[in-house]
Amino acid sequence: MSRRRLSVPLFALLITAVCLTLSPMGQSAFAAEADQPSPAAKTAASIVPADAAFFGTNLRLREQYDLVVGSKAWKKLTSVPAIQMAWGLYQLQAADPQSPPGQVEAFIDAPENRPLMELLRQMGSEEIFIYGEQSCVDTMDLMQQIAGAMRYGPAVLQLSGAAPGYDEDELQGMLLLTVLHEELDLIKVPAMVMGFRIHDAETANEQIDRLEGLVKGLLEQNDDVKVTLGREDVDGQSFLTLRARAEDLPWDEVPVEELKQVETEPNQVRDVLEAVRKLEVVVALGVRGDYVLLSVGPSTEVLAALGGEKNLADRKEFRPLKKFADQRITAISYLSQEMAQRMNDPRQQVDDALEAVEEILPSTPLAEEDKQRLLADARELASDLRSQMPEPGAVMGFSLITGQGIEQYVYNWTSSARIDPTQPLTLLRHIGGDPLLAVVGRGEDDIEQYELLTKWLAKGIEYFRDFALKQMGESDREQAEKVMDVLVPALADMDKIMREKFLPGMADGQNALIIDGRMESTRYHQAMPEADEALPMVEPALVFGVADAKLVRQGIEETGELVRKTLDKMKEKDLADLPEQLPLPPADVIEEEQGTLCCFHLPEELGLDEQIEPTAALNDEVAVLAMSRDHAKRLLESRPPTVGGVLTDVSRPRGVAQVFHWKALLEAVKPWVTYAIDQSVEEENQGQARMVAAQVFDVLDVLAVFETITSETYKERDAWVSHTLIEVNDLQ
């Protein structure tokens, strides 16, 4: 029977929009700036200043709501007995006018509140947006500095001896005070605006006037509340304002003398408290144009800045939207480069760690020469790590309703993601056809990273010899020196194998994580009671693209020989009581049509199902590590994937491709739910338990309308683009 398309439940779209708004990471999408107007020009992005720190808007809310409540999935969800019972209990309580639900219903039904209810309906029907101006960048900067101080600060203070006798809470207080004192100019109230599109400004103003009267009455009854209610003109529009000054707080209750106990410099507490006392929070509510606006900030300037000549919709980051001017866009989000860098810059974590080393080293008992050597190497390591990390850039994303479900595009102007998007991902033909999950990607040339790895491994060996060995007792030092005499040459030989065999042999650069679920058994372990029906098992695997299978085979053989020689040398030096053979389970090397398989037999005493057989496999195209022989064979075989979605055309160049069969995963869960009930519930209670399970299965069926998620990442001009499709099908 054919399946009717369900174009996205409301709650899923809202979650999607929030993720797009808050996440500084995201990568993907499309092209071309058509001459037609951008869809962003029809949203609040057309009035938000171009220098916004962040922006997010949700659109077509009523349309999405109607799609949800009109679907068969919603009908089935609301027919679940547990949900019907909860709704019945609410209605029973709502019938009592003295109960909280009854009071809520009475408020909603009151004739004088009908205009308010209509206004709220308008506010939640078309567009809801949130915008943060530049002060939010400063606030995020301060928060990240505090987080960085808390990450390494306690260890630094304890190791350096700068804070003897302080407990954990006192150390954290000391660090917080230090950061705040160093960044007094960042202590401010961030300015943000939330807006709701409406079409009846007169009713909105009437309800705001009504609210003003209610708040005024409450304040008159509570004169100890130090806030000021008033009105303020913003570009000719009257806004209701509520002002609160930090100066009016009960400062005499602040334990100033206790805070001074954790000062690291004179007057830290005084200066920080003075900066806080100057703060003022202004909450403003009013109507401007087609929006009810609610702002929070140090003043109403954030409202006055709306509608200027330079707006967010005109930024170059929003140009990709033009291609979708005729589409049903449901969410748009934006994150400035400055905000992205404050929120998630891995380079800052490296800098924080380096700063911790710089503070600890001077207080250590090391010789001055050793301190300088360690400091120089720490700075060089930090520089090397930073060189491998991308610089965060601006992010713009949006989602839309299509005939297949939800589509999302995210543009990310991060400098480099160390992804190679210039070729098709041929590993898509080696994911086993239709797995539960597949993540396939191609990285940039690894030689630079390998050079850094070997460089710092060599330095680590030097430090072990120059510092760690000197701290050992004579017997342990002799033993360690013997081990080093064997392992260091072995590492040099392994480096030669890597450079001559594995790196060129695996230069294809592709790799994949695959999780399948085709293995079935009624008992996976001897201690496990046998199930009445077969239970599916997740099967993880790794797949690597091969550029030269001959070199890879030679590398494997030479590595095995190197391990054997190294173990023999360790035996000769009486370093350990080593077995005669390698400590690996016995293995069968099998030549199949798909390639060579090396299947390891796990000891019988483990009691595992015989299907669980760790397998390494290789052919001219791929190398595989899997937990079963059958899965390895499927992955060796080249076959067109059946994943569909945005990955239908496997010949397109991509950097990353992902597929997640959500519905198939839920189906795999069901037999385990039944099994859990059979094993954990007494026989006399099994009937009731199965009734509960039936309701759980109904909920799983509803969740399964989100059938498959496919995603691709590619490069378009100077942006990384992530294109995702969530396929949604209503129940039959």
ABEGO torsion letter per residue (X at the ends): XBBBBBBEBAAAAAAAAAAAAABABEBEGBBEBBABBBAAAABAAAABBAABABBBBBBGAAAAAAAAAABAAAAAAAABAAAAAAAAAAAAAAABAABAAAAAAAAAABAAAAAAAAAAAAAAAABBBBBBBAAAAAAAAAAAAAAAAAAAAAAAAAAAGABBGBBAAAAAAAAAAAAAAAAAAABBBBBBBBBBBBABAAAAAAAAAAAAAAAAAAAAABAABBBBBBBBBBGGBBBBBBBBBAAABBAAABBAAAAAAABABBGAAAAAAAAAAABBBBBBBBBBEABBBBBBEABAAAAAABGBABBAAABAAAAAAAAAAABBBABBBBBBAAAAAAABBAAAAAAAAAAAAAAAAAABABBAAAAAAAAAAAAAAAAAAAAABBBBBBBBBBBBBBAAEBBBBBBBABABAGBBAABBBAAAAAAGGBBABBBBBBBBBAAAAAAAAAAAAAAAAAAAAAAAAAABBAAAAAAAAAAAAAAAAAAAAAAAAAAAAAAAAAAAGBBBBBBBAABBBABABAABBBBABBBBBBBBBBBBBBABAAAAAAAAAAAAAAAAAAAAAAAAAGABBBBABBBBBBBBBBBBAAEBBBBBBBBAAAGBBAABBBBBBBBAABBBBBABAAAAAAAABBBBBAAEEAAABAABBBABBBBBBAAAAAAAAAAAAAAAAAAABBAAAAAAAAAAAAAAAAAAAAAAABABBBBBBBBBEABBBBBBBBBBBBBX
